[in-house]
Amino acid sequence: MEGSVPIKHIVARFYLTTGGANPVRDWLMRLPVLDRKQVGHDIRDVEFGWPVGMPLCKSLGDGLWEIRSDLPSRRIARVLFCVIEGELLLLHGFIKKTQKTPPGDLKLARRRMKEAKR
């Protein structure tokens, strides 16, 4: 419909530690402005288009997903997330430096996902 406002299919929220820290937001804020904007646009595209497949989103199995961002700084970022109670929970963000997602990053995201589902 012309002039209609797009509707979010799902709302993204940041994972918070039990101590109240916000590691994904903190990581985002350390990125250069243009890179941060690109990651933000990609998260927004997932919110308004969910479910989204490749090349923007990829399932990592067992309910863990990644948002895939090509940054203006010529780097690659990933934001790992899960869907809990109809919300997109942003679990972990990092700059990708190898072909495969590092096991430590996957382990951290899976631990946070498990913690959030309790």
C-alpha positions in Angstrom: 0.0 0.0 0.0 1.4 3.4 -1.0 2.5 5.6 1.9 2.1 2.8 4.4 4.5 2.5 7.3 6.5 -0.8 7.4 5.6 -3.1 10.2 8.2 -4.8 12.4 7.8 -8.5 12.3 10.0 -9.0 15.3 11.7 -6.7 17.8 15.4 -6.9 18.5 16.7 -6.5 22.0 20.2 -6.7 23.5 21.3 -9.5 25.8 22.0 -8.2 29.3 24.3 -10.0 31.7 23.0 -10.8 35.2 25.1 -7.8 36.4 23.3 -5.5 33.9 26.2 -5.2 31.4 25.2 -4.9 27.7 28.1 -6.5 25.8 26.6 -6.4 22.3 25.7 -2.7 22.6 29.1 -2.0 24.0 30.8 -3.8 21.1 28.6 -1.8 18.6 29.5 1.5 20.2 33.3 0.7 19.8 32.9 0.3 16.0 33.6 3.2 13.7 30.4 5.2 13.0 29.9 4.0 9.4 30.4 0.3 10.5 28.0 0.8 13.4 25.4 2.2 11.0 25.7 -0.7 8.6 25.2 -3.3 11.5 22.2 -1.2 12.7 20.7 -1.3 9.2 21.2 -5.0 8.9 19.6 -5.6 12.3 16.7 -3.4 11.2 16.3 -5.3 8.0 16.0 -8.5 10.0 13.4 -6.9 12.3 11.2 -5.8 9.4 11.7 -8.8 7.2 11.8 -11.8 9.6 12.2 -14.6 8.7 15.2 -13.7 6.5 17.6 -16.0 4.8 20.9 -15.7 3.0 22.8 -13.6 2.4 21.7 -11.5 5.4 20.9 -14.3 7.9 22.2 -17.8 8.3 21.2 -20.5 10.8 24.0 -21.9 12.9 21.8 -24.7 14.2 19.9 -25.3 17.4 18.1 -22.0 17.3 21.3 -19.8 16.9 21.4 -17.5 14.0 23.9 -14.9 12.6 23.3 -11.5 11.0 26.0 -11.1 8.3 27.3 -7.6 7.7 29.8 -6.4 5.2 31.2 -3.2 6.7 32.4 0.0 5.0 35.8 -0.5 6.6 36.1 -3.6 4.4 35.7 -6.0 7.3 33.0 -8.5 8.1 30.9 -8.4 11.3 28.6 -11.0 12.7 25.9 -10.6 15.3 24.7 -13.9 16.8 21.1 -14.1 17.9 18.3 -16.3 18.9 14.5 -15.9 18.9 12.9 -16.1 22.4 9.2 -15.3 23.0 8.8 -13.6 19.7 11.9 -11.3 20.2 15.2 -11.3 18.5 17.8 -11.5 21.3 21.2 -10.1 20.2 23.7 -12.4 22.0 27.1 -11.6 20.7 28.8 -9.4 18.1 32.3 -9.7 16.7 34.5 -8.9 13.7 35.1 -12.0 11.7 38.8 -12.7 10.9 38.6 -16.3 9.7 36.6 -18.3 7.2 34.8 -20.2 10.0 33.1 -18.7 13.0 35.6 -19.2 15.9 34.5 -21.9 18.4 34.9 -19.4 21.3 32.4 -17.0 19.8 29.9 -19.8 19.2 30.3 -21.2 22.7 29.8 -17.7 24.2 26.6 -17.1 22.2 25.2 -20.6 23.0 25.9 -20.1 26.7 24.1 -16.7 26.6 21.2 -18.3 24.7 20.9 -21.1 27.3 21.0 -18.5 30.1 18.3 -16.4 28.5 16.0 -19.3 28.0 15.9 -20.1 31.8 
